[in-house]
């Protein structure tokens, strides 16, 4: 990998590892739907001119039904649900649970017959879901079942969204799909946001929403597409194994979240399981999930 490729790789590992901490800060003062709207609106505002300049928006809009479905399962649902979950769970826990997306993805594609579930993948699934069980069993208060359900639905949505990109939208300009999906999501969130607009805008949550929109969404998509161009789609997705570590590090060091036994046991198991279960399937089915 070239020096540029390594820089882009490390940048993506950080950029898509920090959203969980930003969401955690933002939802302390803002309703989750306000946070989700702010993120998608700012992201769309930045990516729309790029998509128009590169002539990528119109091809995506011509296939608007699939783009809308992708938006619902990959953006609109997960970004709102993760915000709700982080009103109850720590950002570290959420970041680690979201790392189960590759495991769910491989389950779906094997069920659809696109991939074969061999012994290595079965082992990966068992190890990975064992890590999730350790996280949930040791760290999560079961009274927060609604938050856990929100993360479960988000994980499923991210997995289905990755498959839609690979099977239905993969031939479209990526920047056009990203811009169109953010526009659709912002329009969907807008009427609900109007009823929940905050009376005050404290600095920390406000800057967190700005960071989510400009850095973790707009910049993230641009860097990711540059990474794909530099190293190819197969190697580009490897950085997703770094994201949970970044989320854990930021949550523990900056937000003073506890480093629990569940994290110490579950984190390496989830990552190891994801690697075992998806390493050969990544070029076709796996794309990083935005947080």
C-alpha positions in Angstrom: 0.0 0.0 0.0 1.3 3.5 -0.9 1.9 6.2 1.7 -1.2 8.0 0.5 -3.2 4.8 0.9 -2.0 4.3 4.5 -2.8 7.9 5.4 -6.3 7.5 3.9 -6.7 4.2 5.7 -5.8 5.6 9.1 -7.9 8.7 8.5 -11.0 6.5 7.9 -10.3 4.4 11.0 -10.4 7.6 13.1 -13.2 9.4 11.2 -15.7 6.6 11.5 -14.5 5.7 15.0 -15.4 9.1 16.6 -19.1 9.5 15.8 -20.2 7.5 18.8 -18.6 9.9 21.3 -20.0 12.9 19.4 -23.5 11.4 19.4 -23.2 10.7 23.1 -22.3 14.4 23.8 -25.0 15.7 21.5 -27.9 13.7 22.8 -27.3 14.9 26.3 -28.9 18.2 25.3 -30.6 17.6 21.9 -33.3 15.2 20.9 -31.8 12.3 18.8 -33.9 13.3 15.8 -32.4 16.8 15.9 -28.9 15.3 16.0 -29.7 13.0 13.1 -31.2 15.8 11.0 -28.3 18.2 11.7 -25.8 15.5 10.6 -27.7 14.6 7.4 -28.5 18.2 6.5 -24.9 19.4 6.9 -23.5 16.4 5.1 -26.0 16.9 2.2 -25.1 20.6 2.0 -21.4 19.7 1.5 -21.8 16.7 -0.8 -24.5 18.1 -3.1 -22.3 20.5 -5.0 -19.7 17.8 -5.3 -22.2 15.3 -6.7 -23.6 17.9 -9.1 -20.1 18.9 -10.3 -19.1 15.2 -10.9 -22.5 14.5 -12.5 -23.2 11.7 -10.1 -26.5 12.9 -8.6 -28.8 12.4 -11.6 -27.9 8.7 -12.1 -28.6 8.0 -8.5 -32.0 9.9 -8.6 -33.0 7.8 -11.7 -32.9 4.8 -9.4 -34.5 6.7 -6.5 -36.6 3.8 -5.2 -33.5 1.7 -4.4 -31.7 4.8 -3.1 -34.7 5.6 -0.8 -34.7 2.0 0.5 -31.0 2.2 1.1 -31.5 5.5 2.9 -34.2 4.1 5.2 -32.2 1.0 6.3 -28.7 2.5 6.3 -29.2 6.2 7.4 -32.6 7.2 8.5 -33.3 4.3 10.9 -29.8 3.6 12.3 -28.7 7.2 12.9 -31.9 8.0 14.8 -31.9 4.7 16.7 -28.3 4.9 17.7 -28.9 8.4 19.1 -31.8 7.1 21.2 -29.6 4.2 22.4 -26.8 6.5 23.4 -29.1 8.3 25.9 -28.9 5.0 27.8 -25.7 3.2 26.8 -22.1 4.5 26.7 -20.5 5.4 23.4 -17.9 2.7 23.9 -20.5 0.0 24.3 -22.5 1.2 21.3 -19.4 1.3 19.1 -18.4 -2.2 20.1 -21.9 -3.6 19.5 -22.1 -2.0 16.1 -18.9 -3.9 15.2 -21.2 -6.9 14.8 -22.4 -5.6 11.5 -20.0 -7.8 9.4 -21.2 -10.9 11.3 -24.9 -10.1 10.5 -24.0 -9.3 6.9 -22.3 -12.7 6.3 -25.4 -14.4 7.9 -27.7 -12.6 5.4 -25.6 -13.2 2.3 -25.2 -16.9 3.1 -28.9 -17.2 3.7 -29.5 -15.6 0.3 -27.1 -18.0 -1.3 -24.5 -15.4 -2.3 -21.8 -16.9 -0.1 -21.0 -20.3 1.4 -21.0 -20.7 5.2 -17.9 -22.9 5.7 -16.2 -24.0 8.9 -14.1 -20.9 9.2 -17.0 -18.6 8.9 -19.1 -20.6 11.3 -16.2 -20.3 13.8 -16.0 -16.6 13.2 -19.8 -16.2 13.8 -19.6 -18.2 17.0 -16.6 -16.2 18.3 -18.0 -12.9 17.2 -21.5 -13.4 18.7 -19.8 -14.7 21.8 -18.1 -11.4 22.1 -21.4 -9.6 21.7 -22.9 -11.8 24.4 -20.1 -10.9 26.7 -20.6 -7.2 26.1 -24.4 -7.4 26.7 -24.2 -9.9 29.6 -21.5 -8.1 31.6 -22.0 -4.4 30.7 -25.6 -3.7 29.9 -28.4 -3.2 32.4 -31.2 -5.4 31.0 -33.7 -2.7 31.9 -32.2 -0.9 28.9 -33.8 -3.4 26.6 -35.1 -0.6 24.3 -31.6 0.7 23.8 -30.4 -2.8 23.0 -33.3 -3.3 20.5 -32.4 0.0 18.8 -28.8 -1.2 18.3 -30.0 -4.6 17.1 -32.2 -2.9 14.5 -29.4 -0.6 13.5 -26.9 -3.5 13.0 -29.5 -5.2 10.8 -30.1 -2.0 8.8 -26.4 -1.5 8.2 -26.0 -5.0 7.1 -28.9 -4.8 4.6 -27.7 -1.4 3.4 -24.3 -2.8 2.6 -25.9 -5.6 0.6 -28.1 -3.1 -1.3 -25.0 -1.1 -2.2 -23.3 -4.2 -3.5 -26.3 -5.7 -5.3 -28.4 -2.8 -6.5 -26.4 0.4 -6.4 -22.8 -0.6 -6.9 -22.7 0.5 -10.5 -23.8 4.1 -9.7 -21.4 7.0 -8.8 -20.8 6.6 -5.1 -20.8 10.3 -4.4 -24.2 10.6 -6.1 -25.7 7.8 -4.0 -24.2 9.3 -0.8 -25.6 12.8 -1.6 -29.0 11.6 -2.6 -29.4 9.4 0.5 -28.4 12.3 2.8 -30.9 14.6 1.0 -33.7 12.0 1.4 -32.8 11.4 5.0 -32.8 15.1 5.9 -36.2 15.5 4.2 -37.6 12.6 6.2 -36.2 14.0 9.5 -37.2 17.6 8.9 -40.9 17.6 10.0 -40.1 15.7 13.2 -37.2 18.0 13.9 -39.4 21.1 13.8 -41.3 19.8 16.9 -38.2 19.1 18.8 -35.9 22.1 18.1 -34.0 23.0 21.3 -34.5 26.3 23.0 -30.8 26.7 23.7 -27.7 25.6 21.8 -24.9 24.8 24.3 -21.4 24.8 22.7 -20.4 21.1 23.2 -23.5 19.4 21.7 -23.7 22.0 18.9 -20.1 21.5 17.8 -20.7 17.7 18.1 -23.5 17.9 15.6 -21.4 20.1 13.3 -18.5 17.6 13.6 -20.9 14.7 12.8 -22.1 16.4 9.7 -18.9 17.9 8.3 -16.3 15.4 9.5 -18.0 12.0 10.1 -20.4 12.3 7.2 -19.3 14.6 4.4 -15.5 14.3 4.8 -15.8 10.6 5.6 -17.5 9.8 2.3 -15.0 11.8 0.3 -12.0 10.1 2.1 -13.6 6.7 1.7 -14.1 7.0 -2.0 -10.5 8.3 -2.3 -9.4 5.2 -0.4 -11.3 2.9 -2.7 -9.7 4.6 -5.7 -6.3 4.2 -4.1 -6.4 0.6 -2.8 -9.5 -1.0 -4.2 -12.8 -1.9 -2.5 -11.5 -5.1 -0.9 -8.6 -3.6 1.0 -10.5 -0.4 1.7 -13.0 -2.0 4.0 -10.3 -3.4 6.3 -10.3 -0.2 8.3 -13.7 -1.1 9.8 -11.8 -3.3 12.3 -10.1 -0.1 13.7 -13.3 1.8 14.3 -14.4 0.0 17.5 -10.9 0.5 19.0 -11.1 4.2 18.3 -14.6 4.4 19.8 -13.5 2.6 22.9 -10.4 4.7 23.3 -12.2 8.0 22.9 -15.1 6.9 25.2 -12.7 5.8 28.0 -10.2 8.7 27.8 -12.3 11.7 26.8 -15.7 10.9 28.1 -14.4 9.0 31.2 -16.5 6.0 30.4 -15.5 2.8 32.4 -13.4 0.2 30.8 -15.4 -2.9 31.9 -14.8 -6.6 31.9 -17.4 -7.0 29.1 -15.4 -4.7 26.9 -12.1 -6.3 27.7 -13.5 -9.8 26.8 -16.0 -8.9 24.1 -14.0 -6.4 22.0 -11.2 -8.9 20.8 -13.8 -11.6 20.3 -16.0 -9.4 18.1 -13.1 -8.2 16.0 -11.6 -11.7 15.7 -15.0 -13.2 14.7 -15.5 -10.5 12.1 -12.2 -11.1 10.5 -12.7 -14.9 10.5 -16.2 -14.6 9.1 -15.8 -12.0 6.4 -12.2 -11.8 5.2 -12.9 -13.6 1.9 -16.3 -12.1 1.4 -15.5 -8.4 1.8 -15.1 -7.4 -1.9 -18.7 -8.3 -2.6 -20.8 -7.8 0.5 -19.1 -5.5 3.0 -19.1 -1.8 3.1 -18.4 0.2 6.2 -21.4 1.4 8.1 -21.6 5.2 8.9 -22.4 5.8 12.6 
